[in-house]
């Protein structure tokens, strides 16, 4: 009596499992953590201070659905978010909807960035943000983030935010479901620095 030898599926099964694992890893390689400007009253457990700011912080966050954000609680997530900002920032900034407003003489008076992405403020936390807008607005341009869907930029050499714009941005802040800050930030090559607050 001869016994039949079972077929060896080892190599094929191993290759199939390896392919499935690689696909799963590729899908999970980017867990969605983004370094973003967040309202300090949301109290992200893990955050970094923005110099001079009393109302906003930098935190790693990802979308949790319905406009909600989940904030990271580990240094690894914060590290991943910072790497993603450095690697993908230029593409994010280039893809943003930016409305450039010019004066009568063609000089840029303001740039308004808007979108439905609750992580839109992440743009201001990327090195590419300064690199993209400094040539247009000059060093130390003003940045205002009244809510998660609005970023307003102004040249610092203009001296101040126009009163009508200031009132409109304050209204956005007050009516926002997810307000961020009414502070005026100055953009530098090293990141944002608080430089004042919008007044009525």
VOGU-3710 file (C-alpha; in Angstrom, 3 decimals, decimal comma):
1> xxxxxxxxxx> 0,000/0,000/0,000  1,418/3,336/-1,011  0,589/6,514/0,771  -0,097/9,552/-1,304  2,174/12,385/-0,537  0,352/15,653/0,281  0,992/18,505/-2,079  3,294/21,203/-0,896  1,501/24,542/-0,899  4,083/26,155/1,318
11> xxxxxxxxxx> 5,832/28,402/-1,195  2,646/29,608/-2,882  0,857/30,158/0,417  3,812/32,067/1,795  3,985/34,273/-1,324  0,241/34,974/-1,094  0,454/35,862/2,600  3,465/38,092/1,960  1,592/39,920/-0,811  -1,453/40,417/1,424
21> xxxxxxxxxx> 0,730/41,676/4,270  2,525/44,114/1,931  -0,825/45,471/0,709  -2,090/45,898/4,263  1,165/47,603/5,254  0,931/49,974/2,287  -2,610/50,918/3,298  -1,562/51,498/6,915  1,785/53,127/6,072  0,151/56,549/6,351
31> xxxxxxxxxx> -2,125/56,518/9,393  -3,336/60,008/8,487  -1,609/61,989/11,245  -1,086/65,605/10,219  0,680/68,391/12,103  -1,935/71,130/12,315  -2,739/74,377/14,082  -5,380/73,615/16,719  -7,328/75,639/19,246  -5,671/75,280/22,641
41> xxxxxxxxxx> -9,083/74,977/24,349  -9,443/71,590/22,608  -6,579/70,502/24,877  -4,673/68,041/22,683  -2,824/65,815/25,151  0,354/65,984/23,067  1,129/69,366/21,518  3,817/71,950/20,877  3,516/75,624/21,704  3,424/78,338/19,079
51> xxxxxxxxxx> 5,728/81,092/20,390  3,696/83,881/21,989  0,321/82,264/21,347  -2,298/82,024/24,082  -5,036/80,391/22,023  -3,433/77,974/19,552  -0,984/75,066/19,549  0,564/72,645/17,075  -0,760/69,109/17,397  -0,871/65,894/15,389
61> xxxxxxxxxx> -4,430/65,094/14,376  -6,367/62,995/11,896  -9,930/63,004/10,669  -12,369/61,053/12,807  -15,429/61,702/10,610  -18,165/64,347/10,486  -15,633/67,180/10,822  -14,264/65,795/14,095  -10,547/65,356/14,731  -8,709/62,741/16,762
71> xxxxxxxxxx> -5,568/64,069/18,428  -2,453/61,938/18,746  -1,218/60,835/22,141  2,178/59,390/21,167  5,488/60,929/20,133  5,605/58,489/17,206  2,422/59,967/15,735  3,786/63,485/16,190  7,027/62,441/14,482  5,086/60,869/11,595
81> xxxxxxxxxx> 2,971/64,038/11,236  6,082/66,210/11,061  7,665/63,934/8,429  4,464/64,024/6,364  4,455/67,843/6,530  8,031/68,017/5,260  7,519/65,402/2,557  4,057/66,371/1,258  3,720/70,024/2,262  4,538/71,430/-1,174
91> xxxxxxxxxx> 1,873/69,258/-2,817  -0,716/70,181/-0,164  -0,022/73,911/-0,533  -0,058/73,706/-4,344  -3,435/71,942/-4,276  -5,035/74,461/-1,895  -7,706/76,838/-3,171  -6,038/80,246/-2,807  -7,882/83,420/-3,787  -5,381/86,237/-4,411
101> xxxxxxxxxx> -6,725/89,791/-4,025  -4,748/92,594/-5,668  -5,023/96,351/-5,319  -5,383/98,881/-8,129  -1,650/98,878/-8,790  -1,488/95,072/-8,972  0,146/94,604/-5,565  -1,185/91,646/-3,575  -3,310/92,861/-0,671  -4,374/89,472/0,714
111> xxxxxxxxxx> -4,658/85,772/-0,006  -7,591/83,726/1,278  -7,253/79,940/1,468  -10,495/78,025/2,008  -11,649/74,420/1,850  -13,808/71,735/3,416  -10,872/69,809/4,852  -10,959/70,057/8,680  -7,166/69,738/8,561  -6,711/72,773/6,294
121> xxxxxxxxxx> -4,687/74,576/9,033  -2,002/71,898/8,511  -0,818/73,975/5,550  0,481/76,651/7,922  2,507/73,990/9,777  4,513/72,946/6,709  7,864/74,408/5,645  6,395/74,717/2,120  3,828/77,243/3,370  6,479/79,887/4,036
131> xxxxxxxxxx> 8,395/79,003/0,871  5,259/79,390/-1,269  3,880/82,663/0,086  6,983/84,604/1,215  7,870/85,600/-2,373  4,332/86,978/-2,804  3,805/88,649/0,579  7,290/89,288/1,959  9,064/87,990/5,035  6,966/87,767/8,193
141> xxxxxxxxxx> 3,624/87,903/6,395  0,542/87,752/8,613  -1,450/84,542/9,011  -4,928/84,345/10,539  -6,734/81,016/11,061  -10,220/81,821/12,415  -11,585/78,311/11,856  -10,582/74,948/10,421  -11,668/75,935/6,912  -10,103/79,395/6,518
151> xxxxxxxxxx> -6,572/80,805/6,385  -6,094/84,503/5,579  -2,703/85,962/4,626  -1,598/89,599/4,537  1,708/91,319/3,750  3,291/92,606/6,980  4,617/95,698/5,226  1,012/96,884/4,841  1,183/97,507/8,598  -2,242/96,200/9,605
161> xxxxxxxxxx> -5,191/94,052/8,617  -7,852/96,171/6,838  -10,735/96,878/9,283  -13,389/95,301/7,028  -11,305/92,133/6,696  -10,657/92,060/10,436  -14,406/92,292/11,135  -15,172/89,545/8,601  -12,524/87,207/10,066  -13,795/87,839/13,598
171> xxxxxxxxxx> -17,301/86,961/12,411  -16,006/83,698/10,926  -14,331/82,936/14,259  -17,456/83,693/16,313  -19,820/81,690/14,095  -17,495/78,738/13,513  -18,504/75,261/14,589  -14,783/74,600/15,067  -13,013/77,918/15,765  -9,219/77,959/15,891
181> xxxxxxxxxx> -7,881/81,394/16,884  -8,438/85,131/16,580  -4,718/85,751/16,943  -2,605/87,234/14,181  0,480/85,103/13,503  3,647/86,059/11,694  5,074/83,467/9,311  8,794/82,838/9,599  11,117/80,248/8,123  11,013/78,484/11,514
191> xxxxxxxxxx> 7,211/78,468/11,760  4,448/80,678/13,145  4,887/83,277/15,881  1,965/85,072/17,560  2,063/88,789/16,768  -1,222/90,264/17,988  -4,949/89,679/18,042  -7,871/90,738/15,863  -9,816/93,568/17,418  -13,423/94,669/16,886
//
